[in-house]
């Protein structure tokens, strides 16, 4: 996978071709840069299969891999210049209980809310969930639904987990991961209450410590109002989530993309890597001298040339200093050591 900000950075074909079945293949570029515009690109030399569609399909797959490699290589070479906030953990719904709530005290749809702050690149990650409910007459399955609250009346269903509860436990169960972006929206997690199937203990949303959301500060807002709008210790109705508060590794690349000059250089890097991968694929398919006009020596030189251009641009970023970081997910690296002889 690669960050969404790279989508539509590089197009594939700038001119019409005989392939009319592009389907869902994206062929747009936000910086008007296309693979076939490279000075060393020649459709005949890069031919794959028996049609233009075969080549475009390979270009598309290679571009996706190039996006992925760029999104890994740039943070690696800039690790001393830009640091990504370390992940932390926070319990949304504490793994401890009080008395069992009366049926009249439990709403029809018990829920908790996760109100996010606006922090680009930050997320609340959910991989495990505890349902501290007590079965009345045996194990049961319970659907736990996650909604994005769009406004006061509309909401969008994002995920449904079906969790089996065999007995009362404060332990968590692994679920399919969900990352809630810190985009300013409030997210709701709820289930349906059935008093004939299970009982609900009194559980708290936050701990009772002084700084209640220390590890989650600026990721989410503290929940301090109950269903009636009164200030109170908010209940979590048996829901306990050891959430990860983290920042996407793609944040580094996306921050660079905010600079038009950096964005263009990244586009050229993606194009270099895409063409390098296409030629390497031809080698593995043993299509040299059959569907291309490249000799094995020419092919090796072309691969080396694209690789060198990619590496040169990657190295160029290492010497840049004008990075725009938000101070939250991203911050400047520690003090640099300067060689008194070279000044670098």
Secondary structure, DSSP 4 states (H G I P E B T S, - for coil): ---GGGTTSSBS-SS--S----TT-----TTS-BGGGSTT--TTTT--TTSHHHHHHHHHHHHHHHHHHHHHHHHHHTTTTEEEPPPEEEEES-S---SBPPGGGS-TT-EEEEEB-EEEEEEEEEEEEEE-EEESSS-EEEEEEEEEE-SSS-EEEEEEEEEEE-S--S--EEEEEEEEEEES-EEEEE----TTTEEEB--BSS-SSSSTTGGGBTTB----B-TTS-BS--B-TTEEEEEEEEE-TTHHHHHHHTSHHHHHHHHHHHHHHHHHHHHHHHHHHT-TTTTSS--HHHHHHHHHHHHHHHHHHHHHHHT-------SSSEEE-SPPP--TTT--
